[in-house]
């Protein structure tokens, strides 16, 4: 019986026996719900155990947590520089010591094994230190992008019930503390707000670490196990609200090491992180973790501007970096204007997250005098790269092959049947570092996996005769704006919150600078709003800057193909042709 029907029935009941009967029905429904939830939890634990045993037996997974891995790296590489940012540098030994003392300080603040912690920091040494401190504690960082705002973070907090949120004191003029307080007021599980640098209103990571580093404490034992959840990544996906991706310690370590091997990272490598390391791509593919696993040096750039990147390339003799085509295009234009720029240390540049045009690829290789590696990957699972040894045509036209021999991929049609070699379809996959399901999302997980355990990527792809993957687009609709996936339906819902907008349809339009720009077709109620006013309204409602329209087009009406599905092709043809 539906809840609404039950309420009506109760209001019409006159005798006690009927009340008791309906009360028992409600009690049975509640008990059934909790039994189902508990059964789902048990099934998840069993699935993780089988997954780990299967890939351990095949030699893909180690019995190491990321905390254990850092301790090993500190023992091997000791006084080699591990991290560099605008405040200074840390050796491998210093990084482990600092993370351990910070972990002890966080434990004193009440953060313990199994707790979730929101981490929203720019690229800096403290980002890496807080992650490893939480790994040592057995707590789990939820990695937020600096661009995430109140709406998304509140939704994430409601799902994950974090005990703390870690934010920058200041970054690009945005008031993160005010936003964090608003989120904490809505999610009562958050007991403390922590900033990276000291300030007058919040405790800081620096103060917490300093207190314990001056007490000459022994290192604390690692509370995390290789089979535990290490961290949570976020996926934009096609549902609008970010989905939460749990990554196991041993699986994420496998991912980092396999990517580092494919990209030929060595102890002599210096990696420049210009994209937010809250993304899987610059964090683990091979990124920060892959570089550290080989004893290399990681340089953390606070922005992706060419001016800052060039400063680091020249100063630290950077050997490789990972960017998206939009940034690559800006770098090519900027480098052409530099007479004395020295980028000779660059061996190769990784490109991913959006389509790479042949002309841009050739310009990059010519101006930087380096090799390219093109890739494809998901926070949920598979990572593919071309090899530095591949020919130019393969590098430009393909996204490579899976980085692990344990990765299992198929291309299937809409019925789930495998297609013939070379034909296009949806890419599905499983492997030693693929996740096992979104956090607390039973219904989403049932839709996201096949009955035999393959993850449905939602990406349209084909496999060439040589075995390389070519990504052709999305099975479902998304806009790839500057390397960030944005869901049109989500932006449409934000637009419709304004009283002056009757209807809206959002599309991605090819753009030379952004890859795709966000174009909003809207039907007004009375008066037309400027794009600036509309964007300001969305910002005030907590919408991230990456989800704001770049273009606003007023139309008389939105054409529809069928109920609830606007005819976006017709809109583009009629108004933007």
C-alpha positions in Angstrom: 0.0 0.0 0.0 1.4 3.4 -0.9 2.1 5.9 1.9 -0.5 8.3 0.7 -3.1 5.6 0.4 -2.3 4.4 3.9 -2.8 7.9 5.3 -6.3 8.2 3.8 -7.3 4.8 5.0 -6.2 5.6 8.6 -8.2 8.8 8.6 -11.4 6.8 7.7 -10.9 4.1 10.2 -13.3 3.9 13.2 -12.5 0.7 15.0 -9.3 -0.2 16.9 -8.7 -3.5 15.0 -8.4 -1.7 11.7 -5.8 0.7 13.2 -3.8 -2.3 14.5 -4.0 -4.1 11.2 -2.8 -1.1 9.2 -0.1 -0.5 11.9 1.2 -4.0 11.4 1.3 -3.6 7.7 3.3 -0.4 8.1 5.7 -2.2 10.5 6.2 -5.1 8.1 7.0 -2.6 5.3 9.6 -0.8 7.4 11.2 -4.1 8.6 11.3 -5.3 5.0 13.0 -2.1 3.9 15.8 -2.4 6.6 16.2 -6.1 5.8 16.7 -5.3 2.2 19.2 -2.6 3.0 21.1 -4.9 5.3 21.1 -7.7 2.7 22.4 -5.2 0.1 25.3 -4.3 2.5 26.2 -7.9 3.1 26.1 -8.6 -0.7 28.4 -5.6 -1.3 30.9 -7.0 1.3 30.8 -10.4 -0.3 31.3 -8.8 -3.8 34.3 -6.9 -2.6 35.8 -10.0 -1.0 35.4 -12.1 -4.2 36.7 -9.2 -6.3 39.9 -8.9 -4.2 40.5 -12.6 -4.0 40.1 -13.0 -7.8 42.5 -10.3 -8.8 45.0 -11.0 -5.9 45.3 -14.6 -7.2 46.0 -13.3 -10.7 48.7 -11.0 -9.3 47.1 -7.7 -10.1 46.4 -6.5 -6.5 48.8 -6.1 -3.6 48.0 -6.3 0.1 49.1 -2.7 0.6 47.0 0.4 1.5 48.0 3.8 0.1 49.4 4.6 3.5 51.6 1.5 3.4 52.7 2.5 -0.1 53.8 6.0 1.0 55.7 4.5 3.9 57.5 2.2 1.5 58.3 5.1 -0.9 59.6 7.2 2.0 62.0 4.3 2.9 63.2 3.8 -0.7 63.4 7.4 -2.0 64.1 9.2 1.4 65.6 12.6 0.7 64.4 12.8 -2.9 62.0 15.7 -3.5 58.4 14.4 -3.7 56.3 17.5 -3.9 56.7 21.1 -5.0 54.3 24.0 -4.8 54.5 27.8 -4.5 55.2 27.5 -0.8 58.2 25.2 -1.0 58.9 21.5 -1.3 58.8 18.2 0.6 61.0 15.1 0.4 59.5 11.6 0.5 60.5 11.2 4.2 59.1 14.7 5.1 55.8 13.9 3.3 55.3 10.7 5.3 56.3 12.3 8.6 54.1 15.3 7.9 51.1 13.2 6.9 51.5 11.0 10.0 51.6 13.9 12.4 48.7 15.5 10.7 46.8 12.2 11.0 47.4 12.2 14.7 46.1 15.8 14.9 43.0 14.9 13.0 42.4 11.9 15.3 42.6 14.3 18.3 39.9 16.3 16.6 37.6 13.2 16.6 38.2 12.0 13.0 38.6 8.3 13.0 38.6 5.1 10.9 35.6 4.9 8.6 34.7 8.6 8.8 34.1 10.6 5.6 35.7 14.0 5.1 35.0 16.5 2.4 38.2 17.9 0.9 38.0 20.9 -1.3 41.5 22.4 -1.9 43.4 23.8 -4.8 46.5 22.0 -6.1 49.0 22.4 -3.2 51.1 20.3 -0.9 48.3 20.3 1.8 46.0 18.6 -0.6 48.3 15.6 -0.9 49.2 15.7 2.8 45.5 15.7 4.0 44.8 12.7 1.7 47.6 10.6 3.1 46.9 11.7 6.6 43.3 10.4 6.2 44.6 7.2 4.5 46.8 6.6 7.6 43.8 7.2 9.9 41.5 4.9 7.8 39.2 7.9 7.1 38.0 8.6 3.6 38.5 11.9 1.7 35.7 12.9 -0.6 37.5 14.9 -3.3 35.7 18.0 -4.4 36.7 20.3 -7.2 37.4 23.9 -6.3 34.5 24.8 -8.7 31.9 22.8 -6.7 29.4 25.0 -5.0 26.8 24.8 -2.3 24.1 22.9 -4.2 26.3 20.0 -5.3 28.2 19.9 -2.0 25.1 19.8 0.0 23.8 16.9 -2.1 27.1 15.1 -1.7 27.1 15.8 2.1 23.5 14.5 2.5 24.6 11.2 0.9 28.0 10.7 2.5 27.4 12.2 6.0 30.9 13.7 6.4 32.3 14.6 9.8 34.4 17.5 8.6 35.1 19.7 5.6 38.6 20.9 4.6 38.7 24.1 2.5 41.2 26.8 1.4 41.4 30.0 3.5 41.2 31.9 0.2 41.3 30.9 -3.4 40.6 33.2 -6.4 38.6 35.5 -4.2 35.8 33.0 -3.4 34.5 32.8 0.2 34.8 29.0 0.8 34.3 29.5 4.6 30.9 31.1 4.2 29.8 28.3 1.8 31.2 25.6 4.1 29.2 27.0 7.0 26.0 27.0 5.0 26.6 23.3 4.1 27.4 22.4 7.7 24.1 24.0 8.8 22.2 21.8 6.4 24.2 18.6 7.2 24.5 18.1 11.0 27.1 15.3 10.7 29.7 18.0 10.0 31.3 18.8 13.3 34.3 20.9 12.2 35.5 23.1 9.3 39.2 23.1 8.7 41.2 25.5 6.5 44.6 24.9 4.9 46.2 28.0 6.3 45.7 29.7 9.8 42.9 32.3 10.1 40.7 33.9 12.8 37.6 31.7 12.5 38.6 28.1 11.8 41.2 25.6 12.9 43.9 25.0 10.2 45.8 22.0 8.9 49.0 23.9 9.6 48.2 24.4 13.3 46.9 20.8 13.7 50.1 19.4 12.2 52.4 21.8 14.1 51.0 20.8 17.5 51.8 17.2 17.0 55.1 17.6 15.1 56.5 19.6 18.1 55.6 16.8 20.6 58.1 14.3 19.1 55.4 11.7 19.0 56.1 8.3 17.5 54.5 7.5 14.2 51.0 6.1 14.5 50.1 2.7 13.1 48.2 2.7 9.9 44.5 2.1 10.5 43.6 1.4 6.9 43.6 -2.0 5.2 44.3 -2.7 1.6 40.7 -3.8 1.1 39.1 -0.7 2.6 37.7 2.3 0.7 40.6 4.8 0.3 38.7 7.8 -1.1 35.7 8.9 -3.0 35.8 10.5 -6.5 32.9 12.3 -8.0 31.3 11.6 -11.4 29.2 14.2 -13.2 27.5 11.6 -15.4 24.2 12.1 -17.0 22.1 12.4 -13.9 23.1 16.0 -12.9 23.9 15.5 -9.2 27.5 14.1 -8.8 27.6 10.4 -8.2 30.1 9.2 -5.5 32.7 6.7 -6.6 34.4 4.6 -3.9 38.0 3.6 -4.7 39.6 0.7 -2.8 43.2 1.2 -1.5 44.7 -1.7 -3.4 42.7 -1.1 -6.6 43.7 2.6 -6.8 47.3 1.7 -6.2 47.1 -0.8 -9.0 45.6 1.9 -11.3 48.4 4.3 -10.5 51.2 1.9 -11.0 49.8 0.4 -14.3 49.3 4.0 -15.7 52.9 4.9 -14.7 54.3 1.8 -16.4 52.3 2.5 -19.6 53.5 6.2 -19.7 57.1 5.1 -18.9 57.4 7.2 -15.7 60.7 6.8 -13.9 62.6 8.1 -10.8 63.8 10.9 -13.1 60.3 12.0 -14.1 58.9 15.4 -13.0 55.2 15.7 -13.4 53.4 19.0 -13.6 49.8 18.9 -12.2 47.8 21.8 -13.8 44.3 20.2 -13.7 42.6 19.9 -10.3 44.0 16.8 -8.6 40.5 16.1 -7.3 40.1 14.6 -10.8 41.1 11.0 -11.3 43.1 11.9 -14.4 45.8 14.2 -12.8 45.6 12.3 -9.5 46.1 8.7 -10.6 46.5 8.4 -14.4 49.4 8.3 -13.8 49.4 11.8 -12.2 50.4 12.4 -8.6 50.2 8.8 -7.3 51.7 7.2 -10.4 54.7 9.6 -10.3 55.2 9.1 -6.5 55.1 5.3 -7.0 58.2 5.6 -9.2 60.1 8.0 -7.0 59.5 11.0 -9.4 58.8 14.6 -8.5 55.3 16.2 -8.5 54.9 19.9 -9.2 51.6 21.3 -8.1 50.4 24.3 -10.1 47.5 26.3 -8.7 46.2 27.2 -12.1 46.4 25.8 -15.7 47.4 29.2 -17.2 50.4 29.0 -19.6 52.3 31.7 -17.6 52.3 29.6 -14.4 52.9 26.3 -16.3 55.9 27.8 -18.1 57.3 29.1 -14.9 57.2 25.6 -13.4 58.5 23.9 -16.6 61.5 26.1 -16.7 62.2 26.1 -13.0 61.7 22.4 -12.2 62.6 21.0 -15.6 59.2 19.3 -16.0 59.3 16.1 -18.1 55.6 15.5 -18.6 52.1 16.9 -17.8 48.5 16.0 -18.5 46.0 18.5 -20.0 42.8 18.7 -22.0 42.5 19.9 -25.6 41.0 23.3 -24.6 44.1 24.1 -22.4 46.4 22.6 -25.1 45.0 25.1 -27.6 45.6 28.0 -25.3 49.2 26.8 -24.6 49.9 26.5 -28.3 48.7 30.1 -28.9 50.7 31.4 -25.9 53.9 29.6 -26.7 53.8 31.0 -30.2 54.1 34.5 -28.6 57.0 33.6 -26.3 60.5 34.3 -27.8 62.7 32.8 -25.1 60.5 30.1 -23.5 62.4 27.0 -22.6 60.2 23.9 -22.8 63.0 21.5 -23.9 62.7 19.4 -20.7 59.2 18.1 -21.8 59.4 14.5 -23.1 55.6 14.1 -23.7 52.2 15.6 -23.0 49.2 13.5 -22.0 45.9 14.5 -23.7 42.5 13.3 -22.5 38.9 14.1 -21.4 37.8 15.4 -24.8 38.3 14.9 -28.6 41.8 15.8 -29.9 41.8 17.4 -33.3 44.7 16.4 -35.7 45.8 20.0 -36.3 46.1 20.7 -32.6 48.0 17.5 -32.0 50.5 18.4 -34.7 50.9 22.0 -33.4 51.6 20.7 -29.9 54.2 18.2 -31.1 55.9 20.9 -33.2 56.0 23.7 -30.7 56.9 21.7 -27.7 59.1 19.4 -29.6 57.7 16.4 -27.7 55.7 13.2 -28.0 52.0 13.0 -27.3 50.1 10.3 -25.4 46.4 10.3 -25.9 44.2 8.7 -23.3 40.7 7.8 -22.1 39.5 7.0 -18.6 36.8 7.0 -16.1 36.8 7.6 -12.3 34.7 4.5 -12.1 37.2 2.3 -13.9 39.1 1.7 -17.0 42.2 3.8 -18.1 43.5 3.6 -21.6 46.6 5.3 -23.1 48.5 5.1 -26.4 52.1 4.3 -25.9 54.9 6.8 -26.3 56.3 4.3 -28.9 53.1 4.4 -31.1 53.1 6.0 -34.5 51.7 9.5 -35.0 48.5 8.3 -36.7 47.6 6.0 -33.8 48.3 8.7 -31.2 46.1 11.2 -33.0 43.2 9.0 -34.0 43.0 6.6 -31.0 42.7 6.6 -27.2 45.0 3.6 -26.9 44.6 0.3 -25.1 43.8 -0.6 -21.5 46.7 -0.2 -19.1 46.3 -3.5 -17.4 46.2 -7.0 -19.0 43.5 -7.7 -16.4 41.1 -5.2 -18.0 38.3 -6.9 -19.9 36.5 -4.7 -22.5 33.6 -5.3 -24.9 31.6 -3.2 -27.4 27.9 -4.0 -27.3 24.7 -3.0 -29.1 21.5 -1.6 -27.4 20.5 -5.2 -26.5 23.8 -5.9 -24.7 25.1 -8.2 -27.5 28.7 -7.9 -28.5 29.2 -6.3 -32.0 31.6 -7.4 -34.7 35.2 -6.2 -34.7 35.3 -2.5 -35.8 31.6 -1.8 -35.3 30.5 1.0 -33.0 28.5 0.4 -29.7 28.6 1.0 -26.0 31.9 0.3 -24.3 31.5 -2.0 -21.2 34.4 -3.2 -19.0 35.6 -4.7 -15.8 39.0 -5.2 -14.3 41.3 -5.1 -11.2 40.8 -1.3 -10.5 37.2 -0.9 -11.7 34.9 0.1 -8.9 32.1 -2.1 -7.7 29.2 0.4 -7.5 28.3 4.0 -6.6 28.1 4.8 -2.9 24.6 4.2 -1.4 23.0 4.0 -4.8 21.4 0.6 -5.2 19.1 1.6 -8.0 21.9 3.3 -10.0 24.1 0.3 -9.5 21.5 -2.1 -10.9 21.3 0.1 -14.0 25.1 0.6 -14.3 26.3 -3.0 -14.4 25.5 -6.1 -16.6 24.5 -9.3 -15.0 28.0 -10.7 -15.4 29.6 -7.7 -13.7 30.6 -5.4 -16.6 30.4 -1.6 -16.0 28.4 0.2 -18.6 30.5 3.3 -19.4 27.8 5.1 -21.4 30.5 5.9 -24.0 30.1 5.0 -27.7 33.3 3.4 -29.0 34.8 1.0 -31.5 38.0 -1.2 -31.4 40.3 -0.9 -34.4 42.0 -3.9 -36.1 45.1 -3.1 -34.1 43.2 -3.3 -30.8 43.1 0.4 -30.0 39.9 2.0 -28.6 38.4 5.0 -30.5 35.8 7.0 -28.4 33.1 8.3 -30.7 30.9 10.2 -28.2 28.3 9.5 -25.5 25.4 7.0 -25.7 23.5 9.5 -23.5 23.6 13.3 -23.9 26.3 15.4 -22.2 28.1 18.6 -22.9 31.9 18.5 -22.6 32.8 22.1 -21.7 36.5 22.7 -21.2 37.0 19.0 -20.3 34.2 19.0 -17.7 31.1 16.9 -18.4 27.9 18.8 -17.8 24.4 17.5 -18.0 21.9 19.6 -20.0 18.8 18.5 -17.9 20.5 19.7 -14.7 21.1 23.2 -16.1 17.6 23.3 -17.5 16.2 22.6 -14.0 18.3 25.5 -12.6 17.0 27.9 -15.3 13.4 26.9 -14.6 13.8 28.0 -11.0 13.7 31.6 -12.2 10.2 33.1 -12.2 10.7 34.8 -15.6 11.6 31.6 -17.5 8.7 29.4 -18.7 10.6 26.7 -20.5 14.2 25.9 -21.3 16.4 23.6 -23.4 20.2 23.4 -23.1 22.5 22.2 -25.8 26.3 21.9 -26.4 27.6 24.0 -29.3 31.0 23.4 -30.9 33.4 26.2 -29.6 37.0 26.8 -30.6 38.1 27.8 -27.1 35.9 25.6 -24.9 35.4 22.5 -27.0 31.7 22.9 -26.4 29.9 25.9 -25.0 26.7 25.8 -23.1 23.8 27.4 -25.0 20.5 27.9 -23.3 17.3 28.3 -25.3 14.6 29.9 -23.1 11.0 31.0 -23.3 10.4 34.1 -21.3 7.4 34.9 -19.1 7.3 38.7 -19.4 10.7 40.3 -19.7 14.0 39.2 -21.1 16.9 38.7 -18.8 20.5 39.3 -19.8 22.9 36.4 -19.7 24.8 38.2 -16.9 21.7 38.6 -14.7 20.7 35.0 -15.3 24.2 33.7 -14.4 24.2 35.8 -11.3 20.9 34.3 -10.3 22.3 30.8 -10.7 25.5 31.7 -8.8 23.4 33.0 -5.9 21.5 29.7 -5.9 24.8 27.8 -5.4 25.3 26.7 -9.0 29.0 26.0 -10.0 30.6 28.4 -12.5 31.2 25.4 -14.8 27.5 24.9 -15.2 26.6 28.5 -16.2 25.3 29.1 -19.7 27.8 30.7 -22.1 25.1 31.7 -24.6 21.4 32.7 -24.1 18.9 32.5 -27.0 15.2 33.6 -26.5 12.7 31.6 -28.5 8.9 31.7 -28.8 8.5 28.1 -27.9 10.6 24.9 -27.4 9.8 22.2 -30.0 9.3 18.7 -28.6 9.8 15.3 -30.3 7.7 13.6 -27.6 6.7 14.1 -24.0 9.5 15.6 -22.1 12.1 15.5 -24.9 12.9 18.7 -26.6 14.0 18.7 -30.3 17.5 20.1 -29.8 18.6 19.5 -33.3 15.7 21.7 -34.6 16.6 24.5 -32.2 20.2 24.5 -33.3 19.3 24.4 -37.0 16.7 27.1 -36.6 18.6 29.6 -34.4 22.3 28.9 -34.7 22.8 27.7 -38.3 
